[in-house]
């Protein structure tokens, strides 16, 4: 076993480790906040994407309906 005389030289590395751990904890908390913000942004973007998909499907449906009328309109003058 080592005596008390070795506790003083160890206090500097312990202080350095403590400081580093504290910095890591601060960084970890920052990353957690950033992650939470990014997760919220993902949710928002997914909702926007779903809304755009719905609008696109609706627009496609309207375009398809219009395209069905176009050939009929073109065929009628050709028959006359």
Backbone bond lengths (Angstrom), bond angles and torsions (degrees), N, CA, C in turn:
res aa  C-N    CA-C-N  psi(-1)  N-CA   C-N-CA  omega(-1)  CA-C   N-CA-C  phi
1 X - - - 1.443 - - 1.510 110.00 -
2 X 1.327 114.73 151.56 1.446 118.60 -179.15 1.522 109.38 -101.10
3 X 1.318 115.76 150.75 1.462 121.08 -175.44 1.505 112.23 -85.51
4 X 1.299 115.19 -174.44 1.450 123.20 -178.61 1.527 111.72 -65.97
5 X 1.325 117.30 -24.70 1.458 120.30 -177.18 1.524 111.41 -62.55
6 X 1.319 118.04 -24.34 1.463 121.61 179.93 1.522 112.66 -83.66
7 X 1.327 120.12 -12.78 1.452 121.72 -177.95 1.524 111.61 -70.91
8 X 1.315 118.92 -30.43 1.458 121.61 179.27 1.523 111.60 -68.86
9 X 1.332 120.11 -48.61 1.464 118.25 176.85 1.521 112.79 -62.61
10 X 1.323 117.76 -27.63 1.463 120.03 179.23 1.516 112.44 -76.47
11 X 1.323 117.95 -22.34 1.459 119.96 -175.16 1.526 111.88 -65.39
12 X 1.346 117.37 -32.00 1.474 118.96 178.57 1.525 111.43 -68.18
13 X 1.331 119.64 -49.61 1.476 118.68 175.93 1.528 112.32 -60.79
14 X 1.331 116.92 -36.82 1.468 119.48 178.96 1.527 109.58 -64.21
15 X 1.326 116.68 -41.20 1.463 120.42 178.46 1.533 110.43 -63.97
16 X 1.326 116.73 -39.92 1.459 120.18 178.50 1.531 110.89 -65.30
17 X 1.315 115.20 -42.18 1.471 119.62 178.87 1.526 109.60 -64.73
18 X 1.315 117.09 -42.54 1.464 121.42 179.05 1.525 110.50 -60.49
19 X 1.328 116.27 -45.05 1.464 120.45 179.35 1.525 110.49 -62.74
20 X 1.307 115.70 -42.64 1.463 119.43 -179.85 1.527 111.60 -65.08
21 X 1.323 116.38 -41.86 1.466 120.53 178.30 1.531 109.67 -62.63
22 X 1.334 116.67 -41.79 1.464 119.98 178.90 1.530 110.83 -62.81
23 X 1.329 116.85 -41.33 1.468 120.22 177.50 1.527 110.63 -63.99
24 X 1.333 115.14 -40.98 1.467 119.21 178.53 1.525 111.09 -63.77
25 X 1.318 117.04 -38.62 1.465 120.32 178.23 1.526 111.31 -64.82
26 X 1.323 116.55 -41.24 1.468 120.43 177.27 1.522 109.50 -62.14
27 X 1.315 116.14 -45.45 1.470 120.82 179.67 1.525 110.71 -63.13
28 X 1.327 116.19 -40.78 1.461 121.22 178.47 1.529 110.52 -60.41
29 X 1.338 116.44 -44.17 1.467 120.37 178.84 1.529 110.69 -64.19
30 X 1.316 117.26 -39.57 1.469 120.86 176.96 1.525 110.29 -61.64
31 X 1.335 115.48 -44.21 1.462 119.58 -179.95 1.523 111.57 -65.77
32 X 1.320 116.49 -36.08 1.466 119.36 177.03 1.530 110.68 -63.13
33 X 1.341 116.61 -43.28 1.466 119.98 178.53 1.532 110.47 -64.33
34 X 1.329 115.94 -44.09 1.465 119.89 178.57 1.520 110.50 -60.87
35 X 1.316 116.48 -43.30 1.465 121.02 179.57 1.522 110.71 -62.20
36 X 1.331 116.91 -42.01 1.469 119.93 179.18 1.524 110.41 -62.39
37 X 1.331 116.91 -42.07 1.467 120.44 178.32 1.530 110.76 -64.27
38 X 1.317 116.82 -41.65 1.463 120.53 179.45 1.529 111.22 -66.37
39 X 1.313 116.49 -38.89 1.465 119.58 178.40 1.534 110.11 -63.57
40 X 1.335 116.82 -40.54 1.458 120.15 177.07 1.524 110.74 -64.29
41 X 1.323 116.01 -38.90 1.464 119.97 178.16 1.526 110.60 -64.74
42 X 1.323 117.25 -38.18 1.469 121.42 177.36 1.529 109.70 -61.76
43 X 1.335 116.68 -44.05 1.468 120.44 179.33 1.527 110.03 -61.00
44 X 1.340 116.06 -45.79 1.459 120.69 179.71 1.520 111.25 -61.60
45 X 1.329 116.39 -44.50 1.465 120.21 -179.31 1.524 111.47 -66.76
46 X 1.325 117.68 -36.01 1.468 120.15 177.33 1.528 110.14 -64.58
47 X 1.343 115.87 -41.08 1.465 118.88 178.22 1.524 110.66 -63.99
48 X 1.331 116.10 -41.94 1.461 120.16 178.07 1.530 110.92 -63.60
49 X 1.340 115.94 -42.66 1.463 120.27 178.26 1.525 110.81 -60.41
50 X 1.336 116.58 -45.46 1.462 120.29 -179.44 1.524 110.95 -62.68
51 X 1.331 115.88 -39.74 1.463 120.06 177.45 1.526 110.54 -63.44
52 X 1.334 116.63 -43.65 1.467 120.27 178.98 1.525 111.61 -65.09
53 X 1.335 117.01 -37.83 1.466 120.06 177.33 1.524 110.42 -61.98
54 X 1.328 115.87 -41.65 1.460 120.38 179.46 1.520 110.44 -64.24
55 X 1.323 116.02 -44.75 1.472 120.19 178.98 1.530 110.77 -63.60
56 X 1.336 116.06 -40.05 1.463 120.01 178.99 1.526 110.95 -63.51
57 X 1.321 116.55 -44.48 1.465 120.20 179.25 1.520 110.39 -61.43
58 X 1.327 116.46 -40.46 1.458 120.51 178.73 1.532 110.58 -65.34
59 X 1.323 116.46 -43.53 1.466 120.36 179.42 1.526 110.56 -64.10
60 X 1.329 117.25 -41.22 1.471 120.72 178.16 1.527 110.83 -61.13
61 X 1.313 114.36 -41.49 1.456 119.14 -179.96 1.530 110.43 -62.20
62 X 1.340 116.21 -43.34 1.467 119.90 178.99 1.527 111.01 -65.78
63 X 1.328 116.83 -40.91 1.475 120.48 178.89 1.529 109.81 -64.39
64 X 1.338 116.83 -43.12 1.470 119.85 178.08 1.529 110.77 -59.79
65 X 1.332 116.07 -41.66 1.471 119.89 179.17 1.526 110.24 -63.69
66 X 1.317 117.02 -40.39 1.473 120.14 178.19 1.524 111.19 -67.11
67 X 1.333 116.43 -40.30 1.464 119.80 -179.91 1.526 111.88 -65.06
68 X 1.326 116.81 -30.88 1.469 119.32 177.36 1.516 110.86 -65.96
69 X 1.313 116.84 -31.27 1.472 120.51 179.72 1.529 112.01 -77.76
70 X 1.318 117.53 -31.66 1.467 121.25 -174.17 1.526 112.24 -60.59
71 X 1.326 120.46 -52.34 1.473 118.49 179.98 1.526 112.37 -59.44
72 X 1.328 118.02 -37.19 1.462 120.95 178.86 1.525 110.38 -63.16
73 X 1.314 116.38 -40.38 1.467 120.11 179.86 1.524 110.14 -67.99
74 X 1.312 118.12 -34.01 1.470 121.64 -179.51 1.523 111.54 -77.63
75 X 1.315 116.87 -33.09 1.470 120.21 -177.80 1.523 111.41 -71.85
76 X 1.303 118.69 -35.60 1.468 121.24 -176.87 1.520 112.94 -59.77
77 X 1.348 120.25 -47.25 1.479 117.18 178.00 1.525 111.72 -64.38
78 X 1.297 119.02 -31.57 1.464 122.02 -179.10 1.530 110.77 -67.42
79 X 1.307 118.16 -30.87 1.449 122.64 -179.85 1.537 111.89 -75.74
80 X 1.301 117.09 -27.73 1.460 120.12 -176.86 1.487 113.98 -71.22
